[in-house]
Amino acid sequence: MEDYLNKGQEEIFSERVRAGKRTYFFDVKATRSNDYYLTITESKRRPKGDGFVYDKHKIFLYKEDFNKFVEALNKSVNYVKEELLPEEDFSKFDRDNYEPTEAKMEEGSEDDTTELKWD
């Protein structure tokens, strides 16, 4: 069924985020008419019998919703960080191998505020 759903869709870019038993996939795809969209997949590993199975949940995000989605995500994350858990040191959750992006290094910003940009 997955092959049927993905027929004619080309994957352009993929980013994986491992988070314990969960893995998040951010995949940029193109339709046959070169229209772009993003799929966000949560894959959660759980035991079953002698092995494991993976539960997957997927969100399709279309270009016309990118800005609204990022704005709502930023507001929500910043609300938790600034209003609900202001004493929490969120940097402790960063990966040991984290390297700032070139844009972040150019700005010289050490700001704790989470900001996603779609430029």
N, C-alpha and C positions, 0 to 999 in steps of 0.2 A: 504494500500500500504506500509506503514511504517513497518508493521509486516513482509511483504514479503521481504523487503530489509534487515531486521535485522535477518532473519531466519538463525540459525546456528552460530550466532555471540554472544559470551559471553562477557558481560561487566565486566572488571577486577577492574577498578578504576574510580572514578568520582569526579570532583572538580567543584564547582559552584562559579561564580563571579557575584554578583549583582552590577549593574551600572545604577541607576536611572530606566528608563523605559526599559532598556536592561538587559538581563542576559546572561552570557556566560557560556557554559558548556564545560569542557574538559573531554572527556571520553576515557579511554583506553579500547580497545576491542580485542578479540582474535577470529581468524577464527577457523574453525573445525580442521585445521591442526596446531593449536597453533602458528600461525603467528600473531604478534601484530601490531596494528596501533592505531592512535589517531583520534578522531573526535572532531572538534571544532565547536560548534553551537552557533550562536547568535540568541536569542529569544527576539523579540521586541514587547512590548504590545502597542496596539493602540485601541482607542475607535471604537465601531461599534454598532449602535443602542443603546440599553439600557445597553449593556455590553462591553466586550472587546474581541478582537481576538489577536492571536499571530502570527507574521510573523517570520518564521525561515529560517536561512541560515546556511548551513553546509559545512565544509571543511573536507575532508579526508586526513590525513597526514600519509604516510607510513614510516616505520622505515628507509628505505634507504634515505629518504629526511629530517629526523630529524635535522641533523647537519647543512645542508644548510639552512633550514627554520629558525632555531634559530639564526644562524649567520646573516641572512638578517633582521630578526626582531630586534635583538640587534643593528645592524648598523642603522636601521631606527629610532628606539626610541632614541638612543643616539644622532643622528644627530639633531632631534627635540630639545632634552634637551640641548645639548651643543652649537649648531650652531644657531638655530632659536629662542630659548627661554632661553638663558643662565641665565637671571635674574629671571626666574620663580622658585618658591619654590614648587617643585613637592611633597614634603612631606605633603603639606596641603591636598592632595588628598588621603592620606593613611587612612585606616579605623581606628576608635578609638580603636578597639580591636585587632589591629595588634600585632602579636608576632613573633619575628624573628625565623627562623628555627634553629635547632640545629647546622647545618653546619655553618650558619652565626654567631651564638654565639661563636662557637669554634674558628673561624677565628678572631673574635673580630673586624670585619670590620664595619665601619660606612659610607662606601663609598656610594655616591649618584648614581653611575653608575648602570644602570640596566643590569644585566647579567643573562641570563637563561642558565642552564647547563643540559645536558642529560647524566649524568653518572650513 
